[in-house]
Amino acid sequence: MRKDAKSEATGLGLAFMFSQLGWVASNRFTKLISSIALTPPEAGLMRHLSSSPGITQQAFSKILKVVPSRMVVLVDSLEKKGLIERQRVEGDRRAYAITLTKAGENKLTALAKIMVRHELEFIAGLNPKEISALRNLCTKFRAIHGLSDSVHPAYKKLGDKDTKK
């Protein structure tokens, strides 16, 4: 057995390390945004909405690859918090455009600060050259695995039985 194959078999492989790091990043982010009363799916939806104001729920659901019924739950949650509002689309009584409210824009500003803090804490200890190399390798891995640069793959699972708490 090759030495590197043995290390992978004992749990020291790259996939295992990526899994560990993903868990750390995800849990830290969840904890940080809980301070502003958001969940990761809500934070992601708001971030995307800021670059696509007025998008319909249906179109948004397709972009995020979220089943429409789960999108309704996410939008309802943010609407109840006063962070977004639905507006009927002229000419289509079933379609609603989603926009951020002023409170939503303020929350997005707070979220952006948290995201910067999270990023800086996560890469603390790396120098600029290491950060650049890591970013390049992660970009390559993302492409190899067919991942989007803007949509988290966990959105596909929202509403599945295994993701419900």
PyMOL commands that set and color helices and strands:
alter all, ss='L'
color gray80, all
select helices_A, chain A and resi 3-12+14-34+40-51+57-64+68-80+102-123+128-144+153-157+161-163
alter helices_A, ss='H'
color red, helices_A
select strands_A, chain A and resi 55-56+84-89+92-100
alter strands_A, ss='S'
color yellow, strands_A
deselect
rebuild
show_as cartoon
